[in-house]
Amino acid sequence: MTGLIYILAYILIGFLMLAGLYQLTLAIASRFKAKCICEFDGEARRLLVLVPSYREDAVIINSTKINMSLKYQYPSARFDYVVISDGLQPDTNKGLTQLGAEVLEVNFEKSTKVKALQAAMRKYDGNYDGVVILDADNTVDTNFLYKASHYLSCGHKAIQGLRKAANTQTNIALMDGLSEAANTAMLCAGANRLGLSSKLSGSVMVFDYQLFKSLVFCLEAVGGFDKELELAITERNIFIKYAHDLVAYDEKVSDNRSFARQRGRWLQAQYSFLFQSIYPGVKSLMAGNRDHFHKAIQLALPPRVLSPFILAIGLMSSIIAGSTELTILSSIGLLATAGAYLMVLPLPSLVKSVWTIIRTMPSLVISTCKALTLMKASKRTFLHTPHGLTKAHV
């Protein structure tokens, strides 16, 4: 029995160590300067902006008000701003129309983001060059659509923008923002520097219209459709570009319950697609498509909150048990993981937030464990995490 425990410990700690070294590699790569994209031709491409909104009455009016100011920066005849209204109140729909947005009302027995996007692509089957996908709470930065048009002009067919935190009022929101900033640096910027596709984040995304149209009707995800989409894109040998200057502000979850529900949805999608994509990923690698293979194995990454926690416990346990090998593996994994985050997160923010991080970590570990128990439920039903900001970042 003791031998079996040691074998399982070696497998777990070894896996977490490799994950830590992988993240450290991406963190180091992210420090290198990105290649300049082509010179902008100045053309305002025709864009379809899609904003799926499931019962987001609390935020959609304000975000739309801010985003519709795009018409003062980008020719209004060159973009359509469409809110896909799923469960919004009639007064909200009326207010959106008055702001100049187009409202597409949908009603599904079981609502998902994929179904909403499919409904929009069926209706708006027009002469567009690109599709922009935003969340209901997203507010975009200056000249967002011109920058999107610029990246499309350079031949990029799939682009992930930068999602900056719109709120840090609670400890959970602060930690969620730091987590996304680290993941963006490693899995978006770092991957691109190594010649690999960026991850997709579910919003602040830009696609070539014909590419997205050809893919969206093949998607079936209940949650985490971005994982399914990035696998489909890289399987076609299409590169996903990370655009650090394509900025939108995104509301972070602000309480433990929302954190658990959101992570449960993400983890279910991640590990579900992992098992589905391993064999196709290996086939792609043998055919010379390393990008698709990389996307498949990237889905094996452990939950970011639990990884250092387990490694720390593993280190203490291996020291007590007198296992030199496990002590070394745990130490390497812990140092690599910590080093990766220290390398990509701004030091002033870390120093300023150090006590908040220490105080909040135990509750985040508990919430992540709860998220694991919610994975089964999220496979059947979309676990909605409502947004609560009434005033978005301007």
C-alpha positions as CSV (number, residue, x, y, z in Angstrom):
1,M,0.0,0.0,0.0
2,T,2.8,2.4,0.9
3,G,4.5,1.6,-2.5
4,L,1.3,2.5,-4.3
5,I,1.0,5.8,-2.4
6,Y,4.6,6.7,-3.4
7,I,3.9,5.8,-7.1
8,L,0.8,8.0,-7.1
9,A,2.7,10.8,-5.4
10,Y,5.5,10.6,-7.9
11,I,3.0,10.8,-10.8
12,L,1.1,13.8,-9.3
13,I,4.1,15.8,-8.2
14,G,6.0,15.0,-11.4
15,F,3.0,16.2,-13.5
16,L,2.7,19.4,-11.5
17,M,6.4,20.0,-11.8
18,L,6.2,19.6,-15.6
19,A,3.2,22.0,-15.6
20,G,5.3,24.5,-13.6
21,L,8.3,24.3,-16.0
22,Y,5.9,24.7,-19.0
23,Q,4.5,27.9,-17.5
24,L,7.9,29.2,-16.6
25,T,9.0,28.6,-20.2
26,L,6.1,30.6,-21.5
27,A,6.7,33.3,-18.9
28,I,10.3,33.7,-20.1
29,A,9.2,33.8,-23.7
30,S,6.6,36.5,-22.9
31,R,9.5,38.8,-21.9
32,F,10.7,39.0,-25.5
33,K,9.5,41.7,-27.8
34,A,6.7,40.9,-30.2
35,K,7.2,41.2,-33.9
36,C,5.7,44.3,-35.5
37,I,2.6,43.7,-37.6
38,C,2.2,45.1,-41.1
39,E,1.5,48.8,-41.7
40,F,-2.2,49.6,-41.6
41,D,-3.8,50.3,-44.9
42,G,-6.3,52.6,-43.4
43,E,-9.4,50.8,-44.6
44,A,-12.4,50.6,-42.2
45,R,-13.4,47.0,-42.8
46,R,-17.1,46.0,-42.4
47,L,-17.4,44.4,-39.0
48,L,-20.2,42.5,-37.2
49,V,-20.0,43.1,-33.4
50,L,-21.8,40.3,-31.5
51,V,-22.7,40.7,-27.8
52,P,-24.4,37.6,-26.4
53,S,-26.4,38.7,-23.3
54,Y,-28.1,36.1,-21.1
55,R,-30.1,37.9,-18.4
56,E,-27.5,40.7,-18.2
57,D,-29.9,43.6,-17.6
58,A,-27.7,45.0,-14.8
59,V,-24.8,45.8,-17.2
60,I,-25.8,45.6,-20.8
61,I,-27.3,49.1,-21.0
62,N,-24.2,50.9,-19.6
63,S,-21.7,48.8,-21.6
64,T,-23.7,49.4,-24.8
65,K,-23.9,53.1,-24.1
66,I,-20.1,53.3,-23.9
67,N,-19.4,50.9,-26.8
68,M,-21.8,52.7,-29.1
69,S,-19.6,55.7,-28.9
70,L,-17.5,53.7,-31.4
71,K,-19.6,55.4,-34.1
72,Y,-17.7,58.6,-33.3
73,Q,-14.4,56.8,-33.9
74,Y,-15.3,54.3,-36.7
75,P,-17.7,54.9,-39.6
76,S,-21.1,53.9,-38.4
77,A,-22.0,52.4,-41.8
78,R,-19.0,50.0,-41.5
79,F,-20.1,48.1,-38.4
80,D,-23.3,46.6,-36.9
81,Y,-23.5,46.3,-33.1
82,V,-25.8,43.4,-32.3
83,V,-26.9,42.5,-28.7
84,I,-28.2,38.9,-28.7
85,S,-30.9,39.2,-26.1
86,D,-31.6,36.0,-24.3
87,G,-33.9,36.6,-21.3
88,L,-33.5,40.4,-21.2
89,Q,-36.4,42.5,-20.0
90,P,-38.5,44.3,-22.7
91,D,-37.5,47.7,-21.2
92,T,-33.8,46.7,-21.6
93,N,-34.3,45.7,-25.2
94,K,-36.1,49.0,-25.9
95,G,-33.2,50.9,-24.2
96,L,-30.7,49.1,-26.3
97,T,-32.5,50.0,-29.5
98,Q,-32.7,53.6,-28.4
99,L,-28.9,53.6,-28.0
100,G,-28.5,52.5,-31.6
101,A,-27.7,48.8,-31.0
102,E,-29.5,46.1,-33.0
103,V,-31.3,43.7,-30.8
104,L,-31.7,40.0,-31.8
105,E,-34.1,38.3,-29.4
106,V,-33.6,34.6,-28.9
107,N,-35.2,32.0,-26.7
108,F,-33.7,28.5,-26.1
109,E,-34.8,25.6,-23.9
110,K,-31.2,25.4,-22.6
111,S,-29.3,28.6,-23.3
112,T,-25.6,28.6,-24.3
113,K,-23.3,31.2,-25.9
114,V,-22.8,28.9,-28.9
115,K,-26.5,28.8,-29.7
116,A,-26.7,32.6,-29.4
117,L,-23.8,33.1,-31.7
118,Q,-25.2,30.6,-34.2
119,A,-28.6,32.4,-34.2
120,A,-26.8,35.7,-34.9
121,M,-24.7,34.3,-37.8
122,R,-27.9,32.9,-39.4
123,K,-29.6,36.3,-39.4
124,Y,-26.6,38.5,-40.2
125,D,-25.4,36.6,-43.2
126,G,-24.2,39.7,-44.9
127,N,-21.2,41.4,-46.5
128,Y,-18.8,41.5,-43.5
129,D,-15.1,41.2,-43.3
130,G,-14.8,40.4,-39.7
131,V,-16.7,39.3,-36.6
132,V,-16.0,40.8,-33.1
133,I,-17.2,39.0,-30.0
134,L,-17.7,40.8,-26.7
135,D,-19.3,39.8,-23.4
136,A,-22.2,41.8,-22.1
137,D,-20.0,43.6,-19.5
138,N,-17.1,44.4,-21.9
139,T,-16.3,48.0,-22.6
140,V,-13.8,48.6,-25.4
141,D,-10.9,51.0,-25.4
142,T,-10.2,53.9,-27.9
143,N,-10.1,53.0,-31.6
144,F,-10.9,49.3,-30.9
145,L,-12.5,48.7,-34.2
146,Y,-9.8,50.4,-36.2
147,K,-7.2,48.2,-34.4
148,A,-9.4,45.1,-35.2
149,S,-9.5,46.2,-38.8
150,H,-5.7,46.6,-38.8
151,Y,-5.0,43.1,-37.6
152,L,-7.4,41.7,-40.2
153,S,-5.6,43.8,-42.9
154,C,-2.4,42.0,-42.0
155,G,-3.9,38.6,-42.9
156,H,-4.7,37.5,-39.3
157,K,-7.9,35.4,-39.3
158,A,-8.2,34.8,-35.6
159,I,-7.2,37.4,-33.0
160,Q,-7.4,37.5,-29.2
161,G,-7.4,40.9,-27.6
162,L,-6.4,42.0,-24.1
163,R,-9.0,41.8,-21.4
164,K,-8.2,44.2,-18.6
165,A,-9.8,44.0,-15.2
166,A,-12.7,46.5,-14.9
167,N,-13.1,46.0,-11.1
168,T,-10.8,45.2,-8.2
169,Q,-13.2,46.3,-5.4
170,T,-13.2,42.8,-3.7
171,N,-10.3,40.5,-2.8
172,I,-11.8,37.8,-5.1
173,A,-12.0,40.3,-8.1
174,L,-8.4,41.4,-7.5
175,M,-7.2,37.8,-7.5
176,D,-9.2,36.9,-10.5
177,G,-7.7,39.9,-12.3
178,L,-4.2,38.9,-11.4
179,S,-4.8,35.4,-12.5
180,E,-6.1,36.5,-15.9
181,A,-3.2,38.9,-16.3
182,A,-0.7,36.0,-15.7
183,N,-2.5,33.6,-17.9
184,T,-2.7,36.2,-20.7
185,A,1.1,36.8,-20.4
186,M,1.9,33.1,-20.5
187,L,-0.7,31.5,-22.7
188,C,-1.2,34.4,-25.1
189,A,2.0,36.5,-25.4
190,G,4.4,33.7,-24.4
191,A,2.9,31.2,-26.7
192,N,3.0,33.6,-29.6
193,R,6.7,34.4,-29.0
194,L,7.4,30.7,-29.4
195,G,5.5,30.6,-32.7
196,L,2.4,29.0,-31.2
197,S,-1.2,30.1,-31.1
198,S,-2.6,32.3,-28.3
199,K,-5.4,30.9,-26.2
200,L,-8.9,32.2,-26.7
201,S,-10.6,33.8,-23.8
202,G,-14.3,33.8,-24.9
203,S,-14.6,37.5,-25.5
204,V,-12.6,40.4,-27.0
205,M,-12.0,38.2,-30.0
206,V,-11.9,39.1,-33.7
207,F,-12.3,36.6,-36.6
208,D,-12.3,36.6,-40.3
209,Y,-16.0,36.5,-41.1
210,Q,-15.9,33.5,-43.5
211,L,-13.7,31.6,-41.1
212,F,-16.0,32.1,-38.1
213,K,-19.1,31.3,-40.2
214,S,-17.5,28.1,-41.3
215,L,-16.8,27.1,-37.7
216,V,-19.6,28.4,-35.5
217,F,-22.2,25.9,-36.7
218,C,-19.9,23.0,-35.8
219,L,-19.6,24.1,-32.2
220,E,-21.6,22.2,-29.5
221,A,-20.1,23.3,-26.2
222,V,-22.4,24.0,-23.3
223,G,-19.6,26.0,-21.5
224,G,-16.1,26.9,-22.5
225,F,-16.8,27.3,-26.2
226,D,-13.5,29.1,-26.6
227,K,-11.6,25.8,-26.0
228,E,-13.6,24.1,-28.7
229,L,-13.1,27.0,-31.0
230,E,-9.4,27.3,-30.6
231,L,-9.0,23.5,-31.2
232,A,-11.1,23.8,-34.4
233,I,-9.0,26.8,-35.6
234,T,-5.6,25.3,-35.0
235,E,-6.7,22.0,-36.5
236,R,-7.1,23.9,-39.7
237,N,-3.5,25.1,-39.2
238,I,-4.7,28.7,-38.7
239,F,-2.6,30.8,-36.3
240,I,-4.3,32.7,-33.4
241,K,-2.7,36.1,-32.9
242,Y,-2.5,37.8,-29.6
243,A,-3.1,41.6,-29.9
244,H,-2.0,43.4,-26.7
245,D,-3.2,46.7,-28.0
246,L,-6.7,45.5,-28.8
247,V,-8.1,46.3,-25.3
248,A,-11.4,45.9,-23.6
249,Y,-12.4,46.0,-19.9
250,D,-13.9,42.9,-18.4
251,E,-15.6,42.5,-15.1
252,K,-14.0,39.9,-12.8
253,V,-16.0,37.6,-10.5
254,S,-16.3,39.3,-7.1
255,D,-17.3,36.5,-4.7
256,N,-16.5,32.9,-3.9
257,R,-19.8,31.4,-5.2
258,S,-19.4,33.1,-8.6
259,F,-15.7,32.0,-8.7
260,A,-16.6,28.4,-8.0
261,R,-19.4,28.3,-10.7
262,Q,-17.2,30.0,-13.3
263,R,-14.2,27.7,-12.6
264,G,-16.5,24.7,-12.6
265,R,-17.7,25.6,-16.0
266,W,-14.2,26.2,-17.3
267,L,-12.7,23.0,-15.8
268,Q,-15.5,20.9,-17.2
269,A,-14.9,22.3,-20.7
270,Q,-11.1,22.0,-20.4
271,Y,-10.9,18.4,-19.3
272,S,-13.8,17.3,-21.5
273,F,-12.0,18.7,-24.6
274,L,-8.7,17.3,-23.4
275,F,-9.9,13.7,-23.7
276,Q,-11.6,14.4,-27.0
277,S,-8.6,16.1,-28.6
278,I,-5.6,14.0,-27.6
279,Y,-5.8,11.5,-30.5
280,P,-6.6,14.2,-33.1
281,G,-3.8,16.3,-31.6
282,V,-1.3,13.4,-32.0
283,K,-2.4,12.8,-35.6
284,S,-1.9,16.6,-36.3
285,L,1.6,16.4,-34.8
286,M,2.5,13.5,-37.1
287,A,1.2,15.5,-40.0
288,G,3.4,18.5,-39.0
289,N,0.7,20.6,-37.2
290,R,2.4,21.2,-33.9
291,D,0.1,24.1,-33.1
292,H,-3.0,21.9,-32.8
293,F,-1.1,19.3,-30.8
294,H,0.1,22.1,-28.4
295,K,-3.5,23.2,-27.9
296,A,-4.6,19.7,-27.1
297,I,-1.9,19.1,-24.4
298,Q,-2.3,22.6,-23.0
299,L,-5.7,21.5,-21.8
300,A,-4.0,19.2,-19.4
301,L,-2.8,22.1,-17.2
302,P,-3.9,21.7,-13.6
303,P,-6.1,24.3,-11.8
304,R,-3.8,27.3,-11.2
305,V,-4.9,27.8,-7.6
306,L,-4.5,24.2,-6.5
307,S,-1.2,23.6,-8.2
308,P,1.1,25.6,-5.8
309,F,-1.0,24.5,-2.9
310,I,-0.5,20.8,-3.7
311,L,3.2,21.3,-4.4
312,A,3.7,23.0,-1.1
313,I,1.9,20.2,0.8
314,G,4.0,17.7,-1.3
315,L,7.2,19.4,-0.3
316,M,6.4,19.4,3.4
317,S,5.2,15.8,3.3
318,S,8.3,14.6,1.3
319,I,10.6,16.3,3.8
320,I,8.8,14.6,6.7
321,A,8.8,11.3,4.9
322,G,12.5,11.6,4.1
323,S,12.0,11.2,0.3
324,T,14.8,13.0,-1.4
325,E,13.4,12.5,-4.9
326,L,9.9,13.8,-4.0
327,T,11.5,16.8,-2.2
328,I,13.5,17.7,-5.3
329,L,10.5,17.3,-7.6
330,S,8.2,19.4,-5.3
331,S,10.9,22.1,-4.9
332,I,11.5,22.4,-8.7
333,G,7.7,22.5,-9.3
334,L,7.0,25.1,-6.6
335,L,10.0,27.3,-7.7
336,A,9.0,27.1,-11.4
337,T,5.4,27.9,-10.7
338,A,6.2,30.8,-8.4
339,G,8.9,32.1,-10.7
340,A,6.5,32.1,-13.7
341,Y,4.0,34.3,-11.9
342,L,6.7,36.6,-10.4
343,M,8.0,37.0,-13.9
344,V,4.8,38.0,-15.6
345,L,3.0,40.0,-12.9
346,P,4.1,43.6,-12.2
347,L,6.1,43.7,-9.0
348,P,4.4,46.9,-7.6
349,S,1.0,45.2,-7.9
350,L,2.3,42.1,-6.1
351,V,3.9,44.0,-3.3
352,K,0.8,46.1,-2.8
353,S,-1.5,43.1,-2.8
354,V,0.7,40.6,-1.0
355,W,-1.4,40.5,2.2
356,T,-4.6,40.3,0.2
357,I,-3.2,37.4,-1.7
358,I,-2.2,35.5,1.5
359,R,-5.6,36.2,3.1
360,T,-7.6,35.2,0.1
361,M,-5.7,32.1,-1.0
362,P,-7.4,29.7,1.5
363,S,-10.9,30.7,0.3
364,L,-9.8,30.4,-3.3
365,V,-8.5,26.9,-2.7
366,I,-11.8,25.9,-1.1
367,S,-13.7,27.5,-4.0
368,T,-11.6,25.6,-6.6
369,C,-12.3,22.3,-4.8
370,K,-16.0,23.2,-5.0
371,A,-15.6,24.0,-8.7
372,L,-14.4,20.4,-9.2
373,T,-17.7,19.2,-7.8
374,L,-19.6,21.5,-10.1
375,M,-18.0,20.1,-13.3
376,K,-20.7,17.4,-13.7
377,A,-23.5,19.9,-13.4
378,S,-21.9,22.3,-15.9
379,K,-21.8,19.6,-18.5
380,R,-25.6,19.5,-18.6
381,T,-26.4,23.1,-17.9
382,F,-24.6,26.4,-18.5
383,L,-23.6,27.7,-15.1
384,H,-24.3,31.4,-15.5
385,T,-22.2,33.9,-13.5
386,P,-24.1,37.2,-13.6
387,H,-22.3,40.5,-13.7
388,G,-23.0,43.2,-11.2
389,L,-21.2,46.4,-12.3
390,T,-23.6,49.3,-12.9
391,K,-20.9,51.6,-14.0
392,A,-18.3,50.2,-16.4
393,H,-14.7,51.3,-17.0
394,V,-14.5,54.2,-19.3
